[in-house]
Amino acid sequence: MPIENERKFVLDDDGRLEQHLAQTPGVTSSLLRQAYLDVSGLRIRSIEAAGAKRHVFTYKRLIDGQVVEIETDISAADFERLWSQRRETLQKARYSWNDDRFHWDVDFFKTEDGRTYFAQAEVEMPEHDREPPPPPPRLAGHLLAMAPAGDPRFTSKRLADRVHAEKLLADIRSKGRIE
């Protein structure tokens, strides 16, 4: 079973980080539009990257303290059918790269008009790793805090709620840490 083992880092978006990542060799970019369905753990996602578009159906479930994540491609027609059943929705720009044994994604959560309201990095680690690597130098100067492992306030589903995300970010900035 594919086990998701990730840690998240809240970033301070100064308006230049996204452009910097877009221009960095070895970093790929994609635009994601995703929705959560009315059954817990079910998500659909449209991914635009390198002039192509994919549609993905995802099942995620916490089992014995680990997150099992199963993804499969679906047709554009099935994506649109399921989109009609959506609950929470979001759009984000994603920048990704591999760094040795780790995979990094930096997500910029977007408003309808394209403004970033929350930025977060995720590092995918091998299944049995418990300690995340330090954030790479390209994120230096942008790190606000590392989210506690498994903290539901930092899931994309919760961050789809712009009011929640902006309040969470303001709280982290004012306290200088995550409580």
N, C-alpha and C positions, 0 to 999 in steps of 0.2 A: 504494500500500500504506500502511496506517496504521502510522506509526512512533511508538513509545513513546520519549519523551525526558523523563526525570524525574530529579529529585534528591531524596534523602531526608534528613530531619533527625530525629535521635533526641530525644525529648522527655522531660522530667522530669514525670511525672504526680503532682501533689500532691493528687489526689482532687477538685480543684475545676475543672480545665481542661475536662473533658467537660461538666459542668453549664454552665460559662460559654459554651462553644461552642453548646450546645443552646439557649441563650437569646439568642444574637446574631442580629439581623436579617440576612437574606440568606444564612444558613448552613442548609443542608438536612442532615437526618440519615437514616441508613439502618442497618439491621442486616444483616450479611452472614454467611452460612454457606457455606463453600467447601471444596472438596476437590480434591486433585491426583490424577490418574489414573496408571495404570501405564506410560504412554507419556510421555516427557519433553515438556514444553511444553503439556500438555493439562490444563485446569482446568474445573471446574463451580462455579457460584456461584448461591445463592439470595439475592435482595436484597429486603428488606422496607422500603418507604418510603411515607410518606403514605397508609397504609392499603391499599397494593397490594403484590403480590409478583410478582417476575420471576425467571425462571431463565435463566441464561446459560452458554453453552459458549464457552471461550476457547482459542485456539491462539496460543502465543507462541514465537518462535524468533529467535535471534541470527543475523543474516545481514549479512555485510560490515560488522561493527562496529555495527550498529543492530538494535534489537529491533523485530521486526514483530509486531503484536498484532492478531488478528482475533477479533471477538466476534459471536455470533449468539444470539438468543433461542431457547430450546427449551421444550418443554412440561413441566409438572410431572411427568408420568408418565416422560418421558425422563430428567429430572433424577434421579428416584428410582431408575430402572434404573441409571444411571451411578453414583449414590451407592453402590450395592452393590459397585462396583469400585474404591472410593476407596483411596488410600494416606494421605498426610498430610491432616489436616482442621484447620479453625480456625473460630472465631467472632470477629467484631469489630464494634464500633460505629464507623461512619464519619460524619464531619462534613465537608461539602464547600462550596466557594464559588468563584466566579470573581473574579479580581483583574486587571483589564486584560487582557493577553495570556496570563495564566497561570491554571491551575486548581489549586486546593489541595484535598487530602484529608488529614484527620487521622484515623488509625486507632488505636483502642484495642483491643488484642488481649485477649480475654476467656477466663477459665477457665469450666468448666461451670457454676459457681455465680455467674457474672457479675462476678467480680473482674478488674480490669485487671492484666495482668502485663507489658505493654510498650506504649508509645505512640510513634507515629512520624508525622511529617508528610511528605507527598510533594507536590512541585510539578511539574505537567506543563507543559513548555515547548514553544514552537514547535520544529519539527523541527531547525532549524539553529542554535538557541541553544546555547551551551556553558556559559555562566555563569548560575547560578540567581539569581533576585532575592533580596534579603534576606527573611527570614521576616517576615510581617506583624506589626504591633503586637499583635494578639490572641494571638500566641504568645510575646510578650516575657516573659522570666522563666522560660520553660519549656524553652528550647533547651539541650540538653547538647552536641550535636556534629552536624556534617554528615557523613553517611556518604560514603565515597569512591565515586565514580561506578562503578556496576556491581559493587560489592562483594557477593558472594553471601550473606554473613552477614546481610544486611538484607532479603533477599527474604521475602515473606510465607510462602513454602513453608518456609524455614528457621525463621522466627519462629513457625511453627505448633508447633515443638518448644519447649515451655515451658521446659525445662531449659536449652536453648541460649540462648533469649531472656533468661532471668533471669541467666544467667552473663555474657552479653554486656553487659547493662545494668549489672551490678555492676562489671564490668571498666571500663566507660566512666566510671562514677561515681568509682571509686577512683583512676583515672589522670587524670581530667579531660579526656580526649581519646580518640580512636579510634586504636588501633595496628594 
